[in-house]
Amino acid sequence: MDFSFTREQLMFKKEVIRFAKKEIVPRVQEHDRRDAFDFESFRKMGKFGLLGLHFPTEYGGEGADVVTTVLAGEALGEAGVDGGLTLAYGAHTFLCGDTLFRNGTEAQRRRYIPKLASGEWIGCMGLSEPDAGSDVASMTTTAEKHGETYVLNGTKMWITNGPIADLAVVYAKTNPELAHAGISAFIVEKGTPGFSAGRPLIKMGVRSSQTSELVFKDCMIPAHNLLGKEGEGFHYAMQTVEWDRSALLAPFVGVTSYLLKKCADYARGRIQFGRPIGTYQAIKHKLADMRIFGEAARTLVYRIAWCKDQGRPLNHLEAAIAKLFIGDWSLAVTNDAVTLHGGYGYTHEFDVERIFRDTRLAPIGGGTSEIQKMIISKLM
């Protein structure tokens, strides 16, 4: 298992950091403060090649491997890009785009992937519901087939990119009696009669990402918008776990490096009792803990990415451990960063306050820490 990067990969990471610092980071605080999605940065990410990085070139992508794709996510976090934009990127490219690419027909790929890769269209995934989060089989959204049409009825909740999406991969029950085996996936375009998005939710963190409910009321879609085969939707949803535990976690790894640099610089410059606070053992220990977390998190995430590149079946135990560790331990790291900055760390002008709020989603979204522990104990 080789986790060393090629010269080209390291150069690419530097280019992503340079791009992000110049084109995205200067607007981060503004969009976080206004709960506003940064369309300009998102389009620039598409133009730079990030939104379609792992898609084949014939569909407008760059043909990169998974490790390089994860490296790009880490670079965005290391540059200081906010968690809202990286979350929107993850939901768009991996939860929506990759699911469509892996399971769609050639006609579906040709129609949608180039638009998603360029950022012309924004994608989302509709899986969770008001009463169906971790328990996917309890979803109540249905899709009834009538001739060459499916009629969707139901409500999805907590949908990242929901209010701004041009395209949604939506999961619904085509056979409610079969639980997981009765779930199918569908492609629904914005403007389809009977399909609407709710108002953006006001959230504690990742505030520049737009999150809402999706409502389907007698929403009629053509039968050719079925994604893959009936009854395989749950399998498609579980495929996203591979990305949830690698590319979507990568910005958390990168932001740890960003925090460590911020905290170390502050500790060197902040003088108390006649010397820099970085000379005190309590501060040294906080910095050491940040570095330890970063190294461990990086190893867990890249192990999953490497295995995916090698074509190895995903080890759900390894994936759950990565999600649990990064989700839970990142809270302590970001809390220490705020504490180290004292009163300044509590103000909006310092990035550590925003990062603390953004990180609070880590043990909740994409499968709670409690669910990860259930998976780990069951697989053991």
URBEL-V409512 format. One record per run of one state. SS is the DSSP state (helix for helix, strand for strand, loop for the rest). FROM is the first residue (numbers start at 0). LEN is the number of residues. If there is no record, write none. Layout:
# URBEL-V409512
ss: [SS;SS]
from: [FROM;FROM]
len: [LEN;LEN]
This chain:
# URBEL-V409512
ss: [loop;helix;loop;helix;loop;helix;loop;helix;loop;helix;loop;helix;loop;helix;loop;strand;loop;strand;loop;strand;loop;helix;loop;strand;loop;strand;loop;helix;loop;strand;loop;helix;strand;loop;strand;loop;strand;helix;strand;loop;helix;loop;helix;loop;strand;loop;strand;helix;loop;helix;loop;helix;loop;helix;loop;helix;loop;helix;loop]
from: [0;6;23;24;34;38;48;56;59;65;79;82;103;105;118;122;126;128;129;131;132;135;138;141;146;148;160;161;164;166;173;175;182;189;194;197;210;222;225;227;232;244;246;269;270;272;274;276;279;280;309;315;340;341;346;350;359;368;379]
len: [6;17;1;10;4;10;8;3;6;14;3;21;2;13;4;4;2;1;2;1;3;3;3;5;2;12;1;3;2;7;2;7;7;5;3;13;12;3;2;5;12;2;23;1;2;2;2;3;1;29;6;25;1;5;4;9;9;11;1]
